[in-house]
């Protein structure tokens, strides 16, 4: 089985955050992008598997 990777923009809130959590929970490698560096840190704290 090959590794699965996804790039999610707007990963810090709304549907982007929901997709981030979904893919992480299902074992995907997630590249999470956010415009605000503090928001990106918040995503990292909320999804420790990133």
Gaussian input, Z-matrix of N, CA and C with variables (Angstrom, degrees):
# hf/3-21g

backbone

0 1
 N
 C     1     B1
 C     2     B2     1     A1
 N     3     B3     2     A2     1     D1
 C     4     B4     3     A3     2     D2
 C     5     B5     4     A4     3     D3
 N     6     B6     5     A5     4     D4
 C     7     B7     6     A6     5     D5
 C     8     B8     7     A7     6     D6
 N     9     B9     8     A8     7     D7
 C    10    B10     9     A9     8     D8
 C    11    B11    10    A10     9     D9
 N    12    B12    11    A11    10    D10
 C    13    B13    12    A12    11    D11
 C    14    B14    13    A13    12    D12
 N    15    B15    14    A14    13    D13
 C    16    B16    15    A15    14    D14
 C    17    B17    16    A16    15    D15
 N    18    B18    17    A17    16    D16
 C    19    B19    18    A18    17    D17
 C    20    B20    19    A19    18    D18
 N    21    B21    20    A20    19    D19
 C    22    B22    21    A21    20    D20
 C    23    B23    22    A22    21    D21
 N    24    B24    23    A23    22    D22
 C    25    B25    24    A24    23    D23
 C    26    B26    25    A25    24    D24
 N    27    B27    26    A26    25    D25
 C    28    B28    27    A27    26    D26
 C    29    B29    28    A28    27    D27
 N    30    B30    29    A29    28    D28
 C    31    B31    30    A30    29    D29
 C    32    B32    31    A31    30    D30
 N    33    B33    32    A32    31    D31
 C    34    B34    33    A33    32    D32
 C    35    B35    34    A34    33    D33
 N    36    B36    35    A35    34    D34
 C    37    B37    36    A36    35    D35
 C    38    B38    37    A37    36    D36
 N    39    B39    38    A38    37    D37
 C    40    B40    39    A39    38    D38
 C    41    B41    40    A40    39    D39
 N    42    B42    41    A41    40    D40
 C    43    B43    42    A42    41    D41
 C    44    B44    43    A43    42    D42
 N    45    B45    44    A44    43    D43
 C    46    B46    45    A45    44    D44
 C    47    B47    46    A46    45    D45
 N    48    B48    47    A47    46    D46
 C    49    B49    48    A48    47    D47
 C    50    B50    49    A49    48    D48
 N    51    B51    50    A50    49    D49
 C    52    B52    51    A51    50    D50
 C    53    B53    52    A52    51    D51
 N    54    B54    53    A53    52    D52
 C    55    B55    54    A54    53    D53
 C    56    B56    55    A55    54    D54
 N    57    B57    56    A56    55    D55
 C    58    B58    57    A57    56    D56
 C    59    B59    58    A58    57    D57
 N    60    B60    59    A59    58    D58
 C    61    B61    60    A60    59    D59
 C    62    B62    61    A61    60    D60
 N    63    B63    62    A62    61    D61
 C    64    B64    63    A63    62    D62
 C    65    B65    64    A64    63    D63
 N    66    B66    65    A65    64    D64
 C    67    B67    66    A66    65    D65
 C    68    B68    67    A67    66    D66
 N    69    B69    68    A68    67    D67
 C    70    B70    69    A69    68    D68
 C    71    B71    70    A70    69    D69
 N    72    B72    71    A71    70    D70
 C    73    B73    72    A72    71    D71
 C    74    B74    73    A73    72    D72
 N    75    B75    74    A74    73    D73
 C    76    B76    75    A75    74    D74
 C    77    B77    76    A76    75    D75
 N    78    B78    77    A77    76    D76
 C    79    B79    78    A78    77    D77
 C    80    B80    79    A79    78    D78
 N    81    B81    80    A80    79    D79
 C    82    B82    81    A81    80    D80
 C    83    B83    82    A82    81    D81
 N    84    B84    83    A83    82    D82
 C    85    B85    84    A84    83    D83
 C    86    B86    85    A85    84    D84
 N    87    B87    86    A86    85    D85
 C    88    B88    87    A87    86    D86
 C    89    B89    88    A88    87    D87
 N    90    B90    89    A89    88    D88
 C    91    B91    90    A90    89    D89
 C    92    B92    91    A91    90    D90
 N    93    B93    92    A92    91    D91
 C    94    B94    93    A93    92    D92
 C    95    B95    94    A94    93    D93
 N    96    B96    95    A95    94    D94
 C    97    B97    96    A96    95    D95
 C    98    B98    97    A97    96    D96
 N    99    B99    98    A98    97    D97
 C   100   B100    99    A99    98    D98
 C   101   B101   100   A100    99    D99
 N   102   B102   101   A101   100   D100
 C   103   B103   102   A102   101   D101
 C   104   B104   103   A103   102   D102
 N   105   B105   104   A104   103   D103
 C   106   B106   105   A105   104   D104
 C   107   B107   106   A106   105   D105
 N   108   B108   107   A107   106   D106
 C   109   B109   108   A108   107   D107
 C   110   B110   109   A109   108   D108
 N   111   B111   110   A110   109   D109
 C   112   B112   111   A111   110   D110
 C   113   B113   112   A112   111   D111
 N   114   B114   113   A113   112   D112
 C   115   B115   114   A114   113   D113
 C   116   B116   115   A115   114   D114
 N   117   B117   116   A116   115   D115
 C   118   B118   117   A117   116   D116
 C   119   B119   118   A118   117   D117
 N   120   B120   119   A119   118   D118
 C   121   B121   120   A120   119   D119
 C   122   B122   121   A121   120   D120
 N   123   B123   122   A122   121   D121
 C   124   B124   123   A123   122   D122
 C   125   B125   124   A124   123   D123
 N   126   B126   125   A125   124   D124
 C   127   B127   126   A126   125   D125
 C   128   B128   127   A127   126   D126
 N   129   B129   128   A128   127   D127
 C   130   B130   129   A129   128   D128
 C   131   B131   130   A130   129   D129
 N   132   B132   131   A131   130   D130
 C   133   B133   132   A132   131   D131
 C   134   B134   133   A133   132   D132
 N   135   B135   134   A134   133   D133
 C   136   B136   135   A135   134   D134
 C   137   B137   136   A136   135   D135
 N   138   B138   137   A137   136   D136
 C   139   B139   138   A138   137   D137
 C   140   B140   139   A139   138   D138
 N   141   B141   140   A140   139   D139
 C   142   B142   141   A141   140   D140
 C   143   B143   142   A142   141   D141
 N   144   B144   143   A143   142   D142
 C   145   B145   144   A144   143   D143
 C   146   B146   145   A145   144   D144
 N   147   B147   146   A146   145   D145
 C   148   B148   147   A147   146   D146
 C   149   B149   148   A148   147   D147

   B1=1.4510
   B2=1.5308
   B3=1.3128
   B4=1.4591
   B5=1.5251
   B6=1.3291
   B7=1.4613
   B8=1.5207
   B9=1.3103
   B10=1.4628
   B11=1.5180
   B12=1.3268
   B13=1.4578
   B14=1.5161
   B15=1.3360
   B16=1.4611
   B17=1.5284
   B18=1.3345
   B19=1.4615
   B20=1.5182
   B21=1.3270
   B22=1.4632
   B23=1.5208
   B24=1.3331
   B25=1.4592
   B26=1.5216
   B27=1.3186
   B28=1.4624
   B29=1.5213
   B30=1.3190
   B31=1.4640
   B32=1.5226
   B33=1.3205
   B34=1.4547
   B35=1.5234
   B36=1.3461
   B37=1.4691
   B38=1.5244
   B39=1.3005
   B40=1.4569
   B41=1.5101
   B42=1.3228
   B43=1.4628
   B44=1.5297
   B45=1.3320
   B46=1.4639
   B47=1.5220
   B48=1.3320
   B49=1.4609
   B50=1.5237
   B51=1.3248
   B52=1.4716
   B53=1.5267
   B54=1.3360
   B55=1.4654
   B56=1.5294
   B57=1.3222
   B58=1.4624
   B59=1.5206
   B60=1.3230
   B61=1.4680
   B62=1.5280
   B63=1.3201
   B64=1.4633
   B65=1.5283
   B66=1.3263
   B67=1.4580
   B68=1.5249
   B69=1.3254
   B70=1.4632
   B71=1.5283
   B72=1.3247
   B73=1.4693
   B74=1.5245
   B75=1.3266
   B76=1.4621
   B77=1.5281
   B78=1.3371
   B79=1.4553
   B80=1.5130
   B81=1.3105
   B82=1.4626
   B83=1.5294
   B84=1.3181
   B85=1.4541
   B86=1.5200
   B87=1.3363
   B88=1.4623
   B89=1.5209
   B90=1.3201
   B91=1.4574
   B92=1.5227
   B93=1.3296
   B94=1.4605
   B95=1.5275
   B96=1.3282
   B97=1.4616
   B98=1.5247
   B99=1.3298
   B100=1.4661
   B101=1.5250
   B102=1.3186
   B103=1.4660
   B104=1.5225
   B105=1.3170
   B106=1.4620
   B107=1.5341
   B108=1.3282
   B109=1.4666
   B110=1.5332
   B111=1.3172
   B112=1.4669
   B113=1.5230
   B114=1.3176
   B115=1.4616
   B116=1.5226
   B117=1.3129
   B118=1.4639
   B119=1.5250
   B120=1.3204
   B121=1.4640
   B122=1.5191
   B123=1.3254
   B124=1.4656
   B125=1.5272
   B126=1.3247
   B127=1.4660
   B128=1.5199
   B129=1.2980
   B130=1.4730
   B131=1.5254
   B132=1.3264
   B133=1.4604
   B134=1.5261
   B135=1.3309
   B136=1.4656
   B137=1.5202
   B138=1.3126
   B139=1.4762
   B140=1.5248
   B141=1.3177
   B142=1.4638
   B143=1.5269
   B144=1.3255
   B145=1.4647
   B146=1.5236
   B147=1.3310
   B148=1.4673
   B149=1.5103
   A1=108.62
   A2=116.63
   A3=120.53
   A4=110.52
   A5=114.72
   A6=120.21
   A7=109.59
   A8=115.97
   A9=121.08
   A10=108.43
   A11=114.97
   A12=121.63
   A13=109.11
   A14=115.70
   A15=120.87
   A16=108.59
   A17=116.15
   A18=123.26
   A19=107.05
   A20=116.71
   A21=120.95
   A22=108.63
   A23=116.10
   A24=120.91
   A25=107.72
   A26=116.41
   A27=119.47
   A28=111.51
   A29=115.61
   A30=120.59
   A31=114.00
   A32=117.60
   A33=120.45
   A34=114.82
   A35=117.48
   A36=117.91
   A37=110.66
   A38=114.91
   A39=121.44
   A40=113.89
   A41=114.83
   A42=120.06
   A43=111.82
   A44=116.87
   A45=119.36
   A46=111.52
   A47=117.12
   A48=121.44
   A49=110.45
   A50=116.64
   A51=120.55
   A52=110.55
   A53=117.16
   A54=120.36
   A55=110.90
   A56=116.65
   A57=120.50
   A58=110.49
   A59=116.63
   A60=120.79
   A61=111.27
   A62=116.96
   A63=121.35
   A64=111.24
   A65=116.59
   A66=119.93
   A67=111.87
   A68=117.55
   A69=120.51
   A70=109.99
   A71=116.75
   A72=121.05
   A73=112.29
   A74=116.78
   A75=121.09
   A76=113.32
   A77=116.32
   A78=120.91
   A79=117.34
   A80=118.00
   A81=120.95
   A82=109.62
   A83=115.92
   A84=121.92
   A85=106.11
   A86=116.48
   A87=121.06
   A88=109.87
   A89=115.49
   A90=122.38
   A91=104.68
   A92=115.69
   A93=121.29
   A94=109.65
   A95=116.55
   A96=121.53
   A97=110.29
   A98=115.01
   A99=121.68
   A100=107.50
   A101=116.83
   A102=120.17
   A103=112.16
   A104=116.93
   A105=122.23
   A106=110.21
   A107=117.85
   A108=119.81
   A109=113.46
   A110=118.30
   A111=120.24
   A112=110.65
   A113=117.17
   A114=120.69
   A115=110.92
   A116=116.50
   A117=120.11
   A118=110.09
   A119=116.75
   A120=120.76
   A121=110.41
   A122=117.54
   A123=121.44
   A124=110.99
   A125=117.12
   A126=121.21
   A127=108.98
   A128=116.66
   A129=121.05
   A130=110.81
   A131=117.73
   A132=121.14
   A133=111.55
   A134=117.34
   A135=121.35
   A136=113.10
   A137=117.36
   A138=122.34
   A139=107.95
   A140=117.83
   A141=120.20
   A142=114.12
   A143=117.88
   A144=120.30
   A145=112.62
   A146=118.62
   A147=120.87
   A148=110.52
   D1=133.97
   D2=-179.58
   D3=-86.31
   D4=154.11
   D5=177.95
   D6=-70.39
   D7=146.68
   D8=178.97
   D9=-113.25
   D10=132.83
   D11=-178.84
   D12=-129.72
   D13=141.17
   D14=178.43
   D15=-136.41
   D16=142.69
   D17=173.97
   D18=-105.95
   D19=123.71
   D20=-179.52
   D21=-119.36
   D22=119.62
   D23=174.57
   D24=-91.94
   D25=150.46
   D26=-177.42
   D27=68.58
   D28=34.10
   D29=-173.55
   D30=-76.90
   D31=-1.74
   D32=-175.25
   D33=-89.47
   D34=-9.76
   D35=179.72
   D36=-162.62
   D37=168.49
   D38=175.46
   D39=59.87
   D40=-141.86
   D41=-176.66
   D42=-66.67
   D43=-30.22
   D44=176.90
   D45=-62.57
   D46=-40.94
   D47=177.34
   D48=-66.88
   D49=-40.33
   D50=178.23
   D51=-62.36
   D52=-44.17
   D53=177.32
   D54=-63.41
   D55=-41.09
   D56=178.93
   D57=-57.83
   D58=-49.84
   D59=-179.91
   D60=-62.90
   D61=-40.23
   D62=-179.43
   D63=-62.11
   D64=-50.49
   D65=-177.29
   D66=-66.79
   D67=-40.21
   D68=177.39
   D69=-61.10
   D70=-44.25
   D71=-179.75
   D72=-62.91
   D73=-25.83
   D74=-178.82
   D75=-98.81
   D76=14.53
   D77=172.28
   D78=84.09
   D79=9.67
   D80=178.94
   D81=-77.39
   D82=155.18
   D83=168.14
   D84=-85.38
   D85=122.92
   D86=-175.59
   D87=-112.82
   D88=128.54
   D89=170.62
   D90=-102.88
   D91=108.30
   D92=-174.35
   D93=-101.11
   D94=124.83
   D95=-179.38
   D96=-115.88
   D97=139.92
   D98=176.53
   D99=-146.36
   D100=147.62
   D101=-178.63
   D102=-70.98
   D103=-36.60
   D104=-175.90
   D105=-95.99
   D106=121.06
   D107=-178.97
   D108=-56.97
   D109=-36.74
   D110=178.86
   D111=-65.49
   D112=-38.75
   D113=177.02
   D114=-63.46
   D115=-37.97
   D116=178.11
   D117=-63.91
   D118=-38.57
   D119=176.61
   D120=-64.21
   D121=-40.08
   D122=178.51
   D123=-61.92
   D124=-41.16
   D125=178.39
   D126=-61.99
   D127=-44.35
   D128=-179.50
   D129=-60.63
   D130=-38.91
   D131=179.60
   D132=-71.68
   D133=-33.41
   D134=-179.53
   D135=-80.72
   D136=-20.97
   D137=179.06
   D138=-127.93
   D139=78.17
   D140=-175.19
   D141=-59.06
   D142=-21.15
   D143=-178.90
   D144=-74.66
   D145=-9.07
   D146=179.17
   D147=-66.64

